[in-house]
Structures are given as structure tokens and as C-alpha cells.
Amino acid sequence: MKNSKATDTLKFLAIHNSWRRGDETIEMQNPTDIGAAIDDAIDLLSKYDELETEVHEQCVLNGKGAEREAALLGKVERLERENKRLSTALAYISATLSEDSDFLKQKCMQRVYDFAYVALHPKNE
């Protein structure tokens, strides 16, 4: 299996650094090769930095997505509770309208019923 460019660059610079620190068992590398390895290391570190920044941004976005999802789930739960209360009220009003009652009470209850019905069954959905 062939080593990656990063692995080759790291090995080369590690050997050069050992020579630079006085390891007499190692011969000095070609200065052109040293310069090329340093350029490669700079490129690799730049790419690493870009990737690290991108990963951080994605983590932030994913975190915001999770926060938004939690907020939306909370809103759904609240709306489901409100829907249940309105449905119960609508059922009560419907039962009351069926009973014999005076005209004003029935008219008032009809308006409340109509309002609740529109709230539960919007035309846009």
C-alpha cells in the first residue's frame, strides 16, 4: 500500500528535523527536497485548517437545526393540546346547539361554533 502525500511529507520532515537537531546517523537532505516538503506541509496544513473550519460550521448548523427542530416539536405539542381543547369546546357547543334554547343563546352559540370551526378547519390547509 502506497503512503499518502501527508505521510510521506511527515516522514521526510521528521527525518530532516532529527538531522537538524544533531542526529549524526542521518545525512542532510537535499535543500530543494526540504523546501518542497515544507511547501507540501504548508498546503496540507492549510487544507486541514479549511476542513476544520468547515466541520465547525457544520456542527454549528447542525446544532441550530436540532434547536429549531426541538422548538418546532414544542410548538406542535402546544398546537395539538390547543386543538384538543378547541375540539372539546366545539363538541360541547354542537351539543348545546342541538338542545332547545332561547333564540339569543342559540345565535351566540352559533357564532362561537362558526368561529371555532373556522379555527379548526382553515381553508388554506
C-alpha positions in Angstrom: 0.0 0.0 0.0 1.3 3.4 -1.0 1.8 6.1 1.6 -0.3 9.3 1.3 1.4 12.5 0.5 0.8 13.7 4.0 2.5 10.5 5.4 5.5 10.9 3.1 5.8 14.6 4.0 5.6 13.9 7.7 8.3 11.2 7.5 10.6 13.3 5.4 10.3 16.3 7.7 10.7 14.2 10.8 14.0 12.7 9.4 15.2 16.2 8.4 14.3 17.5 11.9 16.3 14.7 13.5 19.3 15.6 11.4 18.8 19.3 12.2 18.8 18.5 15.9 22.1 16.7 15.6 21.4 13.0 14.8 24.7 12.1 13.2 23.4 8.9 11.8 21.3 10.8 9.2 22.7 12.7 6.2 21.5 16.1 5.3 18.6 16.1 2.9 18.7 17.9 -0.4 17.7 21.6 0.2 15.3 21.5 -2.8 13.6 18.5 -1.3 13.4 20.1 2.1 11.8 23.2 0.5 9.3 21.1 -1.4 8.4 19.1 1.8 7.9 22.4 3.7 5.6 23.7 0.8 3.7 20.4 1.0 3.3 20.7 4.7 2.0 24.3 4.4 -0.5 23.1 1.8 -1.6 20.2 3.9 -2.0 22.4 7.0 -4.0 24.9 5.0 -6.3 22.2 3.7 -6.6 20.8 7.3 -7.5 24.3 8.6 -10.1 24.8 5.9 -11.7 21.4 6.7 -11.6 22.1 10.4 -13.4 25.4 9.8 -16.0 23.7 7.6 -16.6 20.9 10.2 -17.0 23.5 12.9 -19.5 25.4 10.7 -21.4 22.2 10.0 -21.5 21.4 13.7 -22.9 24.9 14.4 -25.5 24.5 11.7 -26.5 21.0 12.9 -26.8 22.4 16.4 -29.1 25.1 15.1 -31.1 22.6 13.2 -31.5 20.5 16.3 -32.6 23.6 18.3 -35.0 24.5 15.6 -36.4 21.0 15.5 -36.9 21.0 19.2 -38.7 24.3 19.1 -40.9 23.1 16.3 -41.7 19.9 18.2 -42.7 22.0 21.2 -44.9 24.2 19.0 -46.6 21.1 17.5 -47.3 19.7 21.0 -48.7 23.1 22.1 -50.9 23.2 19.0 -52.1 19.6 19.5 -53.2 20.5 23.0 -54.9 23.6 21.8 -56.6 21.6 19.0 -57.9 19.1 21.6 -59.3 21.9 23.8 -61.0 23.5 20.8 -62.4 20.2 19.6 -63.8 19.6 23.0 -65.3 23.1 23.1 -66.7 22.6 19.6 -68.3 19.3 20.6 -69.9 21.0 23.7 -71.2 23.9 21.6 -72.5 21.5 18.9 -74.4 19.5 21.6 -75.7 22.8 23.1 -77.0 24.0 19.8 -78.9 20.8 19.4 -80.8 21.4 22.6 -83.9 23.6 22.7 -82.7 27.0 23.9 -83.8 30.6 23.6 -83.0 32.4 20.3 -80.2 34.7 21.6 -78.4 31.9 23.3 -78.6 29.8 20.2 -77.4 32.7 18.0 -74.5 33.4 20.2 -73.5 29.8 20.4 -73.8 29.5 16.6 -71.3 32.4 16.2 -68.9 30.8 18.7 -69.3 27.4 16.9 -68.6 29.0 13.5 -65.5 30.8 14.8 -64.2 27.6 16.4 -65.0 25.6 13.3 -63.0 28.0 11.1 -60.1 27.9 13.6 -60.0 24.1 13.4 -60.5 23.8 9.7 -58.7 26.6 7.9 -59.3 26.9 4.2 -55.5 27.1 3.4 -54.7 23.6 4.6 
